[in-house]
Structures are given as structure tokens and as C-alpha cells.
Amino acid sequence: MDGLVGVVVWIVVGVVLRRTRRLPEAAPQVLSAFVVHVSLPALVLDRVPGLSLPAGALALAVVPWVVLATSAALVLALARALRWDRPTTGAMLLVVPLGNTSFLGLPMVRALLGETAVPYALLYDQFGTFLGLAVYGSFVLAAYAGTDRPTVRGVARRVATFPPFLALVLAFALRGVPLPDPVRAVLSAGAATLVPVIMVAVGLMLDLRVGRQGATALAAGLAVKLVAAPAVAWVAGRLLGAGPDVLPVAVLEAGMPPMITAGALAAAHGLAPRLAASMVGVGMAVALLWLPLLARWL
């Protein structure tokens, strides 16, 4: 509970800073870039080398793809039933299957499941959500926003130059190799910046405005993202033999609200920008209440 209180407090700090305009408009992007280039790589290198993978850990790489495919199929079914236009469908195909498993997911997993669950959440995020954004997200944008057709080389370059993913590869190479104490101290200090920096950035970007026309789509999309997705993760994880250390992480990560980056991409490409922003903002607010309940059930 103390960890959850810390998450909420830092989000409130970000909201207050936004409302009082104490930081420049570019602050959310700067803080997010700091997390991607410093906090997350430091956390990966600090935690993953000493990680012992339990039975069923493979589920952390498979479950997110099952959740993504199922969520996308449900979005397409809703699009047909509710007669969404192409921009709405494209936006929902981005923000519903792709969850906020890094910016919100890591602090929430730490707060609700404990410090030992964080490395497993990192595996879910990097092998699942991040690769999903790079591969699946590129194809959705190409199909619905008229962007250039994604190429294997382009997707591979995006993956190979993403700092947290590079840190994950290095971390696996360093497994079993003891790091000098000064190096561990630097990595630990860098990892400690993750929660305050990322949650302040989330607070700066939080937007709860909901357009009247998008209310139905918003409710349907969040139902899939926050309820159906973790249910699918639980079933898939059980079928894949995920152990008691792994299954709660997979389910909680699957229940994270829409990814901020996915919403930003949808808005930047003209795919229902107001709806995409509402899915991210309202989803985050609802998730702060829903995720502790989900964690108690687990």
C-alpha cells in the first residue's frame, strides 16, 4: 500500500505542476526521454543479471502477444457492431491492445506485487509490449493512417536502437557476472529515479476530458483493456504453465491502461485524437482504482 500511495502522490505532483505551469510545455517529453535513456536501462541492468527465471517464465514473452491478438480481434468486432469509422477503429487498435506496461506498469507492479516482481514485469514489457508497439503498431499506422509501409529493416532498426531493449540484451549477457560495487551503486541510483520521474511525467500528461460522441467507444475500449485483457492473460498464463511468481505479473501487466505512446501516435496521425487522449487519461485514472482490486484477487 505504501508503494501505491507513492505512485499516486507523484502523479498528483505532476498534475499540480501542470496546473500551476511551473514547468515548460516540453517537460513531459523531456522526462519521458530521461526515463527511456537513463532510468529504464539502469533498472534493467540493476535487476535482470541476478534474476533467476522460474518455471513458466516463457509465459512472460508469450502472454502479451496472446493478449494483443485477442484485444485486436475484440476491437475489430466492436468496430463492426458499433459502426466505428476508420480513424476511430485505427485509434482503438493502437490504444486497446497496447498497454502502459512500462511507464505505469513497472511502478504499479512494484507497489502491488513487491520489488521481486519488477524484473518479471520488465520481461513482459520488453519482449511483449515494446516489440508489439514496434511491429504491430507500425502495421496499424500503415493500414489506417496512410503512413509508409513498414519494412523488416525499419522495424528491426527501431528495436535494435531502443535503449531499454539494448540494456536487456546486455543484462542477459552479464548474468552470473558480478559487477563492481561502484557500478552497482550507479545503476541503483539511476533505477531509483524511475518512479518519481515517470509518475510526474504521467501527471503532467493526464487528461480526463471525454468527448460526448466518444463516450461509448471509450467505455467499450476500457472494458476490453482493463477487464477482458487480464482475463485472457490469466487463462493463457495457466495454459502455458506460468508459476505463482509469474502469473500475477502477467495478469496485472495485461490489465494496465492504454499506452501513452500509442495514444500519442494515434493523435499525431489524425486517428481520433480526442478519443485517443481520453482513452489514455481516463484509463489511467480508472486503473489507479481498478488495479489494486485486481492485485488483491491475484
KAGITA-V754748 format. One line per field, one symbol per residue. psi: psi as a letter, one per 20 degrees, with the letter a starting at -180 (. if undefined). Layout:
# KAGITA-V754748
psi->???
This chain:
# KAGITA-V754748
psi->hghgggggghghgggghghiliqrhjgghghghgghifgggggghhhhhjpporpjhhhhhgghhgggggggghghghhghjlqrgggggghhghghormifghgghggghhirhiighhhgggggifgghgggfghghghhhijkrqpqqgggghgggijoghgghgghghhjpiopqqghghgghggghiigggghhggghhipojppqghjgghgggghggghggghgghggggghjkprihgghgggghhjqrqpghgggggghjknmggggghggghhgghhhhgghgghhh.
